[in-house]
Amino acid sequence: MPHQLFVSPGACSLGAHVVVRELDLPVEIVLSPPRDPASRIHSVNPLGRVPALLLDDGTVITENSAILPFLADLAPGTSLFAPAGSAERGLIQSWIGYFSAEVHAGGFRQVNRPERYAEDPASHEGVRAQSRRTLHATVAHIDRHLATRDWLVGGRFTIADAYLGVFVRWIARLGPEFAEFDALNRYREAYQARPSVLAALAAEG
Ligand SMILES: N[C@@H](CCC(=O)N[C@@H](CS)C(=O)NCC(=O)O)C(=O)O
């Protein structure tokens, strides 16, 4: 059986799915929405979260920060990543860490799931408002970096870009105060025009 990548429409698993398609990897894509209690993801990942990568030997790798480099390393020498020990590899992993910790967990999750951070429902709006302000500053840092570049590192599309595309799409739904990021708006168009992204989105439905 080939490796299987568990994904869900609209989720942060899109980045790993895009990498599979960019590299034409022999990885089966399994649609498995976590909100459906019958989804296989609940027996594959004890946290019930996507993405999860089930290897052909039964090993389960979770976390975007581990899955993205693992997938790239299935195609040694790919331009989507960089050689071990290179500065570029460090920069690509630095961005992946920033997106996972600061943008996703430290930003979007608090905006979308305030109940995980404050018990009292009366305080949820306050958590959401403060989280939106924090996320705005977090996103502004990325926008400044992209003001003079098409892609994050090395002038080419890498696994860090495959992942950032997820959040750039989510940012578009956050409302007017997040519409002012010109570099991110340009970046979103370029990301969504890639054949790998179009194919992944079509497959996820
Ligand atoms: N830190 C994890 C986060 C994974 C995650 O939160 N995935 C979401 C979709 S974007 C999910 O499956 N949520 C279902 C849940 O939390 O119940 C990663 O980067 O892989």
Ligand as a Chemical Component Dictionary entry (heavy atoms), coordinates in Angstrom:
data_LIG
# 
_chem_comp.id                   LIG 
_chem_comp.type                 NON-POLYMER 
_chem_comp.pdbx_formal_charge   0 
_chem_comp.three_letter_code    LIG 
# 
loop_
_chem_comp_atom.comp_id 
_chem_comp_atom.atom_id 
_chem_comp_atom.alt_atom_id 
_chem_comp_atom.type_symbol 
_chem_comp_atom.charge 
_chem_comp_atom.model_Cartn_x 
_chem_comp_atom.model_Cartn_y 
_chem_comp_atom.model_Cartn_z 
_chem_comp_atom.pdbx_ordinal 
LIG N1  N1  N 0 -0.238  21.776 14.584 1  
LIG C1  C1  C 0 -1.028  21.008 13.667 2  
LIG C2  C2  C 0 -2.421  21.580 13.564 3  
LIG C3  C3  C 0 -3.355  20.662 12.821 4  
LIG C4  C4  C 0 -4.784  21.185 12.902 5  
LIG O1  O1  O 0 -5.148  21.941 13.809 6  
LIG N2  N2  N 0 -5.581  20.774 11.927 7  
LIG C5  C5  C 0 -6.980  21.178 11.907 8  
LIG C6  C6  C 0 -7.395  21.519 10.494 9  
LIG S1  S1  S 0 -6.602  23.007 9.927  10 
LIG C7  C7  C 0 -7.847  20.064 12.412 11 
LIG O2  O2  O 0 -7.694  18.942 11.976 12 
LIG N3  N3  N 0 -8.746  20.392 13.343 13 
LIG C8  C8  C 0 -9.668  19.444 13.893 14 
LIG C9  C9  C 0 -9.692  19.540 15.401 15 
LIG O3  O3  O 0 -8.860  20.263 15.981 16 
LIG O4  O4  O 0 -10.531 18.873 15.958 17 
LIG C10 C10 C 0 -0.329  20.974 12.304 18 
LIG O5  O5  O 0 0.268   21.971 11.921 19 
LIG O6  O6  O 0 -0.362  19.934 11.624 20 
# 
loop_
_chem_comp_bond.comp_id 
_chem_comp_bond.atom_id_1 
_chem_comp_bond.atom_id_2 
_chem_comp_bond.value_order 
_chem_comp_bond.pdbx_ordinal 
LIG N1  C1  SING 1  
LIG C1  C2  SING 2  
LIG C1  C10 SING 3  
LIG C2  C3  SING 4  
LIG C3  C4  SING 5  
LIG C4  O1  DOUB 6  
LIG C4  N2  SING 7  
LIG N2  C5  SING 8  
LIG C5  C6  SING 9  
LIG C5  C7  SING 10 
LIG C6  S1  SING 11 
LIG C7  O2  DOUB 12 
LIG C7  N3  SING 13 
LIG N3  C8  SING 14 
LIG C8  C9  SING 15 
LIG C9  O3  DOUB 16 
LIG C9  O4  SING 17 
LIG C10 O5  DOUB 18 
LIG C10 O6  SING 19 
# 
